[in-house]
Amino acid sequence: MRLRPREIHLLILSVDLFILNVSFFLVRLFLDEGDPECLKQLLIILNVSYVVVSPIFVENLRDLKSDYTKMTRSLIRRFVYYFALTSLTLLFSDRTVCPKHQYLTTVSLFFLLKFCVSSWFFFRYFFKTHLYLKPTIIVGDNKLGTQLQDYFITNKYLGIKPIGLLADQPSANPDKNVIGSVEDFQKIFDKRPFEDAFIVLPLSRVDTIRNLIAVAERNGVRPHLVPNFAGAHEMHFKVDTLGDIPLLQMRTFPLETYANRFLKRAFDIVFSSLMLLLLLPFGLIIAIAIKLTSKGPVFFKTHRLGVTGAPFTIYKFRTMKYQPVQADQLQSTTANDDRISRLGKILRKYSLDELPQLVNVLTNDMSIVGPRPHRINLNKTLQQKMGPYMMRHTIKPGITGWAQVNGWRGPTETKMQYWGRTLHDLWYIEHWTFWLDLYIMLLTLVGKKTRQNAF
């Protein structure tokens, strides 16, 4: 009986908890110290913490069988999160709850046993699949077909041995291993039988694909269709299922996972809180300077669109001469804009006018790093000009962003200006990592392109 993904996850969690409790009682057997009631509370903390951490790194059998390095990294990350959570819990609890040696030895033994069990499972499957490599053909001499062939050659643990490519035209590059044309499918099979066929032709060639599937099945060959959107913009695809329904997600975002969202939000809260405390005196000086140099309020408030296109109120230090205007009449600043005050030019050049947006970060309307929010009327205009523009709103907007540190800030009048900014934002969304956020924050401070078009 084949287990469903949720059942597999529960099975793995149950095995992990069993290993954890065995580790605890083994250590308890050899380190007989501490009050029994305290040890009981420690055991509860260890188990509950692991149940809390487990959904962040959901393992499935395919991950465990695919890549030993990936599996090891996943275990180490899970252990770090688990150790941090249990340590913080014990730190804020009664110190008598935790005999130090019992806790550290139990966690260490648990990680060692968990690593050994996972490694045993991996190598058992690895050697089992390497007893026989299935001969496979790839149909489609293109970038995707070559990548697929190289992937099979590099990752032999998949149990697949590509015998060559079938292409419409012969290739001058011998490394592509083109052994015939698409029409030679039956001829190649008669000479050198294979068990699987991966079809990577453009989906527009539906008739050719249908014929290849029919020929493959007539010869007992398992056909596999690899989605190939020839001519489309480069996207990150993800194959998933809704029950028994296959699903191809056209874009994948790292921040879709709970672990990444948790990490980004935790950093936003800690960093923005710390900066508000440290920069409060400096912010007061800026506020006084604004009040002394021009009439009007210290802060500029307006509406922007946030995640999923929901409006929110954004805060800035006022950098322009005060002149009440309707929200839909706001205009982008230009070079030598006479609406900007002398103090405002300095604040805008070094992005100091954005400091109040740390409050927006704390209220969860914004993030430290993300696509910069635009005026609502500009949003509507760019939405009509660019099909993928609104994909920027799949994550929270940021105080700084990948487009800004690469010089794409200021006006969005030409096609190059608004496409350059949007494509940089989409690249950030699809390639997000915590380290990329830190890199963008560093470039915000010292990057040469960050000050371009800052007016």
C-alpha positions, -999 to 999 in steps of 0.1 A, spaced: 0 0 0 14 34 -11 14 60 17 3 95 10 27 125 17 9 135 49 11 99 62 48 97 53 54 130 72 36 116 103 55 84 100 89 102 99 79 124 128 68 94 148 102 77 142 121 108 151 101 112 184 109 75 191 146 81 186 144 113 207 128 95 236 152 65 233 181 90 235 167 107 266 162 74 285 196 61 274 213 92 288 190 90 319 203 55 324 240 65 325 236 100 340 214 95 369 212 130 382 185 157 386 151 157 402 127 132 385 100 159 382 125 183 365 136 156 341 100 149 332 95 186 323 127 185 303 114 155 283 81 174 276 100 204 263 122 183 241 93 165 225 70 196 221 99 216 206 106 190 180 69 188 170 70 226 166 101 226 145 93 196 123 68 214 100 95 239 90 116 211 74 91 186 61 110 156 48 96 132 24 109 99 10 119 115 -23 142 140 -5 158 113 15 164 92 -16 176 119 -39 207 137 -26 229 128 4 244 163 7 209 178 6 197 154 32 227 162 55 222 199 52 185 196 59 193 176 91 218 201 102 194 230 97 167 212 115 190 204 144 201 241 147 165 253 148 156 226 173 186 234 195 179 271 194 142 266 203 148 242 232 177 264 245 155 295 245 126 276 261 149 264 289 165 298 293 131 314 301 119 286 323 129 275 358 166 266 357 160 236 379 141 221 350 172 214 330 202 194 342 228 208 317 246 175 311 213 156 306 200 182 281 232 185 260 240 148 259 204 139 249 203 164 221 237 153 208 228 116 209 195 123 192 211 141 163 237 113 160 211 85 159 188 105 136 218 111 112 227 74 113 191 62 106 187 87 77 221 77 62 212 40 64 179 47 46 197 67 19 225 42 12 201 13 13 180 29 -14 211 41 -33 227 7 -37 194 -9 -45 188 15 -74 224 11 -86 221 -26 -92 205 -17 -125 204 15 -145 175 19 -169 184 28 -205 166 60 -214 161 82 -245 156 120 -245 136 135 -274 144 171 -281 178 186 -289 175 219 -271 188 235 -239 163 217 -217 171 183 -232 208 187 -228 203 198 -192 182 168 -185 208 144 -200 236 161 -180 215 158 -148 209 120 -153 247 115 -159 257 135 -129 230 120 -105 233 83 -111 214 76 -79 182 81 -100 189 48 -117 186 63 -152 212 59 -180 206 82 -210 217 65 -242 213 97 -263 192 125 -277 168 125 -306 167 158 -324 151 175 -354 185 186 -366 220 171 -360 241 189 -336 277 201 -343 285 196 -306 295 160 -299 289 165 -262 251 166 -268 252 129 -279 226 133 -307 220 97 -320 191 104 -344 161 125 -354 127 125 -337 114 103 -365 140 77 -357 124 68 -324 113 33 -336 145 27 -355 167 35 -325 145 13 -302 148 -17 -326 186 -14 -325 191 -5 -289 160 -10 -267 153 14 -239 128 15 -211 119 52 -206 116 82 -230 117 118 -218 100 141 -242 111 177 -240 97 191 -272 78 224 -271 42 219 -260 31 236 -292 40 204 -310 12 186 -295 6 162 -325 43 151 -325 42 145 -288 10 125 -291 25 103 -318 57 98 -297 36 87 -267 17 62 -288 49 47 -304 65 45 -270 36 27 -253 33 3 -283 69 -8 -275 64 -10 -238 84 22 -232 73 45 -204 69 81 -218 76 111 -196 65 146 -207 88 175 -195 70 208 -198 88 230 -223 74 265 -228 96 275 -257 98 313 -262 83 321 -228 100 342 -202 124 323 -180 104 311 -149 109 288 -119 84 260 -123 72 236 -97 53 203 -101 28 196 -74 -5 178 -69 -39 187 -56 -51 153 -44 -48 131 -76 -48 161 -99 -13 170 -114 -4 207 -110 23 228 -127 30 260 -109 43 286 -133 63 305 -108 78 294 -75 88 317 -47 111 307 -18 89 328 6 60 304 0 75 281 26 68 287 63 105 284 73 116 312 50 86 335 60 93 329 96 130 337 92 123 369 72 96 381 96 117 374 127 146 394 112 123 423 103 110 425 138 144 423 155 162 447 131 134 473 129 130 474 167 167 478 172 170 505 145 141 525 160 157 525 194 191 534 181 180 560 156 153 577 177 176 606 187 187 610 150 150 609 139 141 636 164 169 658 150 156 653 114 120 661 126 131 693 143 151 703 112 121 697 89 99 718 112 124 747 113 132 748 76 97 745 61 61 749 70 39 718 72 38 684 90 70 665 97 57 633 82 43 626 48 15 599 47 1 583 16 -15 550 5 5 523 -13 -4 488 -23 11 460 -2 11 422 -4 -18 408 -26 -26 444 -36 -41 454 -3 -37 492 4 -18 505 35 -6 538 48 31 544 43 51 570 64 81 591 53 98 622 65 84 651 44 110 662 19 88 685 -3 74 720 3 40 715 19 11 717 -6 -20 697 0 -29 675 -30 -52 646 -37 -37 611 -36 -46 604 -72 -29 636 -83 5 627 -68 33 628 -93 68 612 -94 97 634 -86 121 643 -114 156 657 -116 159 692 -102 123 691 -90 115 725 -75 90 709 -51 118 694 -30 132 714 -2 169 719 4 169 696 34 147 672 15 174 668 -12 198 656 14 173 632 30 163 617 -4 199 613 -16 208 591 14 172 576 17 169 591 52 133 600 44 125 563 45 134 558 82 97 561 95 89 531 74 105 510 101 71 515 118 55 500 87 78 470 91 67 465 127 31 467 118 37 439 91 28 461 62 63 461 49 96 443 51 132 456 54 140 443 19 115 438 -9 100 456 -40 95 493 -34 58 502 -33 46 526 -60 19 552 -61 -15 536 -66 -21 554 -99 14 544 -111 6 509 -102 -25 509 -124 -5 523 -153 23 498 -151 -1 470 -146 -15 478 -181 20 481 -196 35 449 -182 18 415 -178 38 402 -149 40 436 -130 15 426 -102 36 396 -93 56 421 -73 28 421 -48 31 384 -40 54 395 -11 55 425 12 71 457 -2 104 468 13 122 498 25 150 489 1 152 464 -27 172 446 -54 161 471 -81 171 501 -60 207 488 -52 211 481 -90 203 517 -99 167 512 -110 150 539 -90 135 573 -99 114 578 -130 95 551 -148 88 569 -180 106 548 -206 101 511 -213 136 503 -201 130 521 -168 99 503 -158 108 469 -172 143 471 -156 128 478 -122 101 452 -125 124 424 -138 148 430 -110 120 428 -84 107 395 -99 142 381 -99 145 389 -62 112 373 -54 122 341 -73 157 339 -59 152 351 -23 176 340 4 183 354 38 219 361 27 206 380 -4 187 403 20 218 410 40 237 416 8 211 441 -4 212 459 29 250 462 26 247 476 -9 221 501 3 247 516 26 279 514 4 267 504 -31 277 528 -60 245 523 -79 222 529 -49 225 567 -52 217 568 -89 185 587 -98 181 595 -61 161 627 -64 
